[in-house]
Amino acid sequence: MKRDPVAFLKEDMIELRKNNLEWIIRYLEDGSKPHSTVDGKDVLMLNTNNYLGLATHPKIIQAAIDATKKYGAGAGAVPVIAGSFDLTREFQEKFAKFKEVEASLLCQTGFAVNSGLIPMLVGKPDIVVSDELNHGSIIDGVRLSGAKRIIYKHNDVDDLEKQLKEAEKEGARRICIITDGVFSMDGDMAPLPGIAKVAEDFGAMIFVDDCHGEGVLGEGRGIVAHFNLQGKVHVEGGSMSKGFGVFGGTVAGSKDLIEFCANKSRTYLLSTAHPPGVVAANIASIEVVESEPQHVQRVWDNTNYFKKEVQSMGYNTGNSETPIIPLIIGDPGKAQELARVLFEEENIYGTPIVFPMVARELSRIRVQMNALLTKEDLDMALSAIEKVGKKLKII
Ligand SMILES: *Cc1c(COP(=O)(O)O)cnc(C)c1O
């Protein structure tokens, strides 16, 4: 019998469905904002990274329109060939100033920063000391680098120090500590002051991926500013696609770092630059965060209120310290059932997060706060989450 070379496609999906691990993709018919239309239903969205609500901010939309009219729809080339605009330079200068660093680079995505830059910062003769819960794009970047990877226990500075001693014994050329700033599934923060201290003792480079901290912590400047550690963190990777509400990856740090990245990162060198409208919207987004501090204030007010209420209902929110508030359920089937009932019966869109995003037994709904949610929205969501949680015997 001739074998079917693609039979595994269907077989793998059957296996995923059997284990309640299939991703159901829903389609938005309106903007990414708390009141949106999804698969034909008017719902309250509690699951976007658009923390400040800037994806639909009028000034940012207008900036995208104006730049698109002037410069056109696409960039036409990778950044180093002909894809960089005066807008790109303006963005990079403004962003560096905002982050209080010497220079910055607008890259394709946060994922591309990790997969393109990490393999240039470290290689075979080097050791990466990595938090056990780091984002998948960091893990891929480290794999591509060929560097030896040593894992330290999540957010545990004592264990980090122990692993750094191990790394030192091995006589690596370079040691690089890599951590998420804010952990995307749990909403807890890296203990950056402790990390900076041990890094200094061991002469290790620090790479912080602050995709979920930017826009939210340190008045929008991110976790490094939150802890007043400017100058102590060698590489800050980030994203314009989350708190800033637009699109793109960023690298922030010294002039040396930015020149190195622009000349070496393979994703930067080999992938097309952003459309000019995106670059202009990114500029406008930083201007809005600087001139309208109410958005950051509101997302924190909403976070504090919502978290207190779900905790008092008996939900396990883990170690959340930010607008990422997981409702940890455990069983993946139950997490998916909670999300399904909330969507179908209560018009609340919260996404179940299951393996491989989190360990199987830590399946959850990850709720994310948004500056545009009103008190009425939050109370509506809370009463539905309480009702359905009781019905499904989760709380
Ligand atoms: C979202 C995320 C990324 C990817 O960023 P994109 O700009 O969406 O590609 C990388 N790292 C972390 C920690 C993230 O949360």
PDBQT file of the ligand as one rigid body, heavy atoms in Angstrom, charges set to zero:
ROOT
HETATM    1  C1  LIG A 401       3.848  38.565  22.998  1.00  0.00    +0.000 C 
HETATM    2  C2  LIG A 401       5.214  38.239  23.395  1.00  0.00    +0.000 A 
HETATM    3  C3  LIG A 401       6.214  38.147  22.441  1.00  0.00    +0.000 A 
HETATM    4  C4  LIG A 401       5.917  38.317  20.978  1.00  0.00    +0.000 C 
HETATM    5  O1  LIG A 401       5.693  39.666  20.659  1.00  0.00    +0.000 OA
HETATM    6  P1  LIG A 401       5.009  40.019  19.259  1.00  0.00    +0.000 P 
HETATM    7  O2  LIG A 401       5.330  41.450  19.045  1.00  0.00    +0.000 OA
HETATM    8  O3  LIG A 401       3.567  39.737  19.403  1.00  0.00    +0.000 OA
HETATM    9  O4  LIG A 401       5.649  39.115  18.261  1.00  0.00    +0.000 OA
HETATM   10  C5  LIG A 401       7.494  37.909  22.874  1.00  0.00    +0.000 A 
HETATM   11  N1  LIG A 401       7.789  37.747  24.179  1.00  0.00    +0.000 NA
HETATM   12  C6  LIG A 401       6.842  37.829  25.141  1.00  0.00    +0.000 A 
HETATM   13  C7  LIG A 401       7.220  37.686  26.567  1.00  0.00    +0.000 C 
HETATM   14  C8  LIG A 401       5.526  38.065  24.770  1.00  0.00    +0.000 A 
HETATM   15  O5  LIG A 401       4.585  38.136  25.700  1.00  0.00    +0.000 OA
ENDROOT
TORSDOF 0
